[in-house]
Amino acid sequence: MVLEATMIAIDNSEYMRNGDYVTNRYEAQLTATEFIFQNKVNSNPENTVGLLAYGGNGPQVLATLTTDFGKILSGAHETKIFGENHFSSGIQVAALALKHRQNKVQSQRIIVFVGSPISESEKDLEKLAKKMKKNNVAIDIINFGEEAVNTSKLEKFISIINNHDNSHLVTVPAGPRLLYEVIASSPILVEGGFEGESNDFGVGSFGPDGDIVDPNMDPDLALALRLSLEEEKARQEREAQDKNKAEASGEKPESSEGSSKPNGKDDPKNEDTEMKDN
């Protein structure tokens, strides 16, 4: 497994209050952050992970590179949801944190959650991508919530920075699957890319038995994920059956429990919200 130092950049802008992902964009992102952290440190005991928030008034390093998830949580508790995202400066600060890693043998990677509109122009993003590529920094982007606005820009960004398939863009529309479930089977966490037919999320499918194709995953985490996937599959099957029955009787099918919540970005709350433990 590759020896890496990874900075996870989370979006703590006002858009993260939206409830179109369970339970909202912010909480979905935090659950995925923990999942990514555990995957990285379990895959190689010498891997390190740090955390940065790039919303609010500007980027802030919440936890320097570590193998202790408690430090990640401690730093996360200090973050509040407000302001706009600062995509370019966030990546540059994350790259600076990677530059000061203790083990220079580690390759450098930034994983960025983008859940709000990116204000930078394509020209500015092109310059940033070239700079990161020159400095041997790989970047994975999880594009969710505002994919209609951001996808085109991010696709071009990744096409420039990508070097021998070391950087990836995973676009996750709101839907029945949890954010971390899609990430789990994406090239971001599956070493050497991943096989399988593409699905509605723009990434490959799960294995034939619904397993996550990652032999290095923590067994308890893998079991929990499999159970979650099985429950979701059963829910979808029940929903399809109810829909077919309703159509046959001429009635309108009711929405099943667990479907995505309506977008709340037009009516954001004003109070600050602190991160919660997962």
Secondary structure, 3 states (H helix, E strand, C coil): CCCEEEEEEECCCHHHHCCCCCCCHHHHHHHHHHHHHHHHHHHCCCCEEEEEECCECCCEEEEEEECCHHHHHHHHCCCECCECCCHHHHHHHHHHHHHCCCCCCCEEEEEEEECCCCCCCHHHHHHHHHHHHHCCEEEEEEEECCHHHHHHHHHHHHHHHCCCCCCEEEEECCCCCCHHHHHHCCCCCCCCCCCCCECCCCCECCCCCCCCCCCCCCHHHHHHHHHHHHHHHHHHHHHHHHHHHHHHHCCCCCCCCCCCCCCCCCCCCCCCCECCCC
